[in-house]
Amino acid sequence: MPPPSNQVYGIDTSVFLRLLTGHPEKEFEAASRALETLFERQPTAELVVSNQVIGESYITLQHHYKLSKSHARDGIRQFLEDGPVSPLNGAAVLDLLSQKGGAGLMDRLIVQDYQAKGFPVLTNDLKMSKLPGALKLAQALPDAVLPVRDLPESVLREWIDEDETDGEAIRKRR
């Protein structure tokens, strides 16, 4: 039985990037044909993209496609405004894609995602802590004392400490 005609579909990064860039061409054409078929069968279907997919695409456009941060942000915003895909968290995401300076887009997307669910964000990042809905951890809980025994032990600390003995590994991480 097919889903209802007003079905909302979330798309992942692989689909979003194909639609956004048109590359690789064969994969873009296959995705386009599949979506055309979907819309023929379900004319009122909607496509949405999560903040995580937007963030992954933003990074991919910079590193794989060699776009500047500004071009990546502007391209995503324009596609979401004009294309068949909408941000899962609504028009507020489009506003984030227009903002420059201060916290970066990834931090803005993180805060917006938590805020969409009504949660404040605790951070150690100074620029991020200046965003509405974000709080600097040390300032958010100035009088709180958490017993060390109640905190989870770092799973990665041992691996990080091992890597620090290998200068080559540290240079690769940076």
C-alpha positions as CSV (number, residue, x, y, z in Angstrom):
1,M,0.0,0.0,0.0
2,P,1.5,3.4,-1.0
3,P,2.0,6.1,1.7
4,P,-0.6,8.9,1.8
5,S,-0.5,11.5,-1.0
6,N,0.5,14.2,1.4
7,Q,3.6,12.2,2.6
8,V,6.6,14.2,3.7
9,Y,9.9,12.6,2.9
10,G,13.2,13.5,4.5
11,I,16.2,13.2,2.1
12,D,19.7,12.4,3.1
13,T,23.0,14.1,2.1
14,S,23.6,11.9,-1.0
15,V,20.2,12.9,-2.5
16,F,20.4,16.5,-1.5
17,L,23.9,16.9,-2.9
18,R,22.9,15.4,-6.3
19,L,20.0,17.8,-6.6
20,L,22.0,20.7,-5.4
21,T,25.1,20.2,-7.6
22,G,23.9,18.1,-10.5
23,H,27.0,15.9,-9.9
24,P,27.8,13.2,-10.7
25,E,25.6,13.7,-13.7
26,K,24.3,10.1,-13.9
27,E,23.4,10.0,-10.3
28,F,21.7,13.4,-10.6
29,E,19.6,12.2,-13.5
30,A,18.7,9.0,-11.7
31,A,17.7,10.9,-8.6
32,S,15.7,13.4,-10.7
33,R,13.8,10.6,-12.5
34,A,13.0,8.9,-9.3
35,L,11.7,12.1,-7.7
36,E,9.7,12.9,-10.9
37,T,8.1,9.5,-10.6
38,L,7.4,10.1,-6.9
39,F,5.7,13.4,-7.6
40,E,3.7,11.9,-10.5
41,R,2.3,9.2,-8.1
42,Q,2.0,11.6,-5.1
43,P,1.6,15.1,-6.4
44,T,1.3,16.6,-2.9
45,A,4.4,14.9,-1.6
46,E,6.9,17.1,0.1
47,L,10.7,16.8,0.5
48,V,12.5,18.1,3.5
49,V,16.1,18.3,4.6
50,S,17.4,18.2,8.2
51,N,20.0,20.6,9.7
52,Q,22.4,17.7,9.8
53,V,22.1,17.1,6.0
54,I,22.5,20.9,5.4
55,G,25.6,20.9,7.6
56,E,27.1,17.8,5.9
57,S,26.4,19.3,2.5
58,Y,27.9,22.7,3.5
59,I,31.2,20.9,4.4
60,T,31.1,18.7,1.3
61,L,30.6,21.7,-1.0
62,Q,33.7,23.3,0.6
63,H,36.0,20.3,0.7
64,H,35.0,18.2,-2.3
65,Y,33.6,20.9,-4.6
66,K,36.1,23.6,-3.4
67,L,33.4,26.3,-2.9
68,S,34.0,29.1,-0.5
69,K,31.9,29.1,2.7
70,S,29.9,32.0,1.3
71,H,29.2,30.3,-2.0
72,A,28.3,27.1,-0.3
73,R,25.9,28.9,2.1
74,D,24.4,31.0,-0.6
75,G,23.9,28.0,-2.9
76,I,22.2,25.9,-0.3
77,R,19.9,28.9,0.7
78,Q,19.0,29.6,-2.9
79,F,18.2,25.9,-3.6
80,L,16.0,25.7,-0.5
81,E,14.2,28.9,-1.5
82,D,13.7,27.9,-5.1
83,G,13.9,24.1,-5.3
84,P,11.6,21.2,-4.4
85,V,13.2,20.8,-1.0
86,S,12.3,22.7,2.2
87,P,14.2,22.8,5.5
88,L,12.7,20.4,8.1
89,N,12.9,23.2,10.7
90,G,11.3,25.8,8.5
91,A,12.2,29.3,7.4
92,A,14.4,30.0,10.4
93,V,17.0,27.8,8.7
94,L,16.9,30.1,5.7
95,D,17.7,33.0,7.9
96,L,20.7,31.1,9.3
97,L,22.1,30.6,5.8
98,S,22.1,34.4,5.3
99,Q,23.9,35.2,8.5
100,K,27.6,36.0,8.5
101,G,30.1,36.7,11.3
102,G,30.3,35.3,14.8
103,A,29.4,31.7,15.1
104,G,29.7,29.6,12.0
105,L,26.9,27.9,10.1
106,M,27.5,24.5,11.8
107,D,27.1,26.1,15.2
108,R,24.0,28.0,14.2
109,L,22.4,24.8,12.8
110,I,23.2,23.0,16.0
111,V,21.6,25.7,18.2
112,Q,18.6,26.0,15.9
113,D,18.0,22.3,15.9
114,Y,18.0,22.2,19.7
115,Q,15.9,25.4,19.9
116,A,13.3,23.9,17.5
117,K,12.8,21.3,20.3
118,G,12.8,23.8,23.0
119,F,16.2,22.9,24.5
120,P,19.0,25.3,25.4
121,V,22.5,24.4,24.3
122,L,25.5,24.2,26.6
123,T,28.8,24.9,24.9
124,N,32.4,25.7,25.6
125,D,32.6,27.7,22.4
126,L,32.6,31.5,23.0
127,K,31.1,32.5,19.7
128,M,28.4,29.8,19.8
129,S,27.6,30.8,23.4
130,K,26.6,34.3,22.1
131,L,23.8,32.8,19.9
132,P,20.2,33.0,21.4
133,G,19.5,29.7,23.0
134,A,23.1,28.9,23.7
135,L,24.8,29.1,27.1
136,K,28.5,28.9,28.0
137,L,28.7,25.8,30.2
138,A,30.8,27.4,32.9
139,Q,28.4,30.4,33.2
140,A,25.2,28.3,32.9
141,L,26.0,26.3,36.0
142,P,28.4,28.5,38.0
143,D,27.6,27.0,41.4
144,A,27.1,23.4,40.2
145,V,29.6,20.9,41.4
146,L,29.4,17.5,39.7
147,P,31.1,14.7,41.5
148,V,33.7,13.2,39.2
149,R,32.3,9.7,39.9
150,D,29.0,10.7,38.2
151,L,30.7,11.8,35.0
152,P,31.3,9.2,32.3
153,E,34.9,8.3,31.7
154,S,36.3,9.5,28.4
155,V,36.2,6.7,25.9
156,L,38.6,8.4,23.6
157,R,41.1,9.8,26.1
158,E,43.3,6.6,26.0
159,W,43.4,6.7,22.2
160,I,44.1,10.5,22.1
161,D,46.9,10.1,24.7
162,E,48.4,7.3,22.6
163,D,48.3,9.4,19.4
164,E,50.0,12.3,21.2
165,T,53.1,10.1,21.6
166,D,53.2,9.9,17.8
167,G,53.9,13.4,16.4
168,E,52.9,12.3,12.9
169,A,49.4,11.3,14.1
170,I,49.0,14.8,15.7
171,R,50.1,16.6,12.6
172,K,47.6,14.6,10.5
173,R,44.7,15.5,12.9
174,R,45.4,19.2,12.6
